[in-house]
């Protein structure tokens, strides 16, 4: 997130890191990176850690988030070199409840994420395809969750009811509500098709593989030792097409996806994002840069099906 959280202090984050991972924390600094979780850089005793604070609800329970990070660590331990996995706390767990969310840490990587343009270059695309192939053929660790539909058949009707009256939760609430209300029929159609495709996928669960869930350029780090995938909170067993969204246009014949599963996960992303943005703007907000980014994200998802 671009905006530092108001609900927890750097001091609290530093205390959590010191208590569970790095006793000699000397510096903690907020990183205005990404969108969804909050991040810090912690240093001390010659060690640098990348610190993440995840909000557990609504995407996860505490147990499912722990299972995702533990699963990523198990994949790395099994030899999946592209995985930059979380480090265990002294308890052996990979997440620590700090009241305002779940804290986790990973090693600090010397490198950078590719730009969108760089991520479409043929050499980089081949490296990502190879990394995902390695992930997909790795034996799934115990306890890895199965992907499940993000919304149910009642989603469109509940959203219509929720957007029937004005929202007064913040300066962008009405813009979000009116956009959602105007797309009620489209959301109903997308949901119906999504659940039809999901049913097909669920009948093939014996073919599912470990998937990252969001292996886009912001979750890739180019290092001197090759590509690393970060942010494993969405790790789940699923059809491999779950990981292909940002690759298909550039990958050419490197991938041979099932078109139905490609469609499923395009809808999975769109509908889960719409649901998240609806919650966002129905809740109190103040019009921060993150709020404005979220509103643009909502508009983009609502327009996505008009192609």
PyMOL commands that set and color helices and strands:
alter all, ss='L'
color gray80, all
select helices_A, chain A and resi 10-20+62-77+116-119+122-136+155-162+173-182+184-202+205-207+217-219+240-243+248-254+259-282+289-306
alter helices_A, ss='H'
color red, helices_A
select strands_A, chain A and resi 27-31+38-44+47-54+96-97+102-107+111-112+209-211+220-223+226-229+236-238
alter strands_A, ss='S'
color yellow, strands_A
deselect
rebuild
show_as cartoon
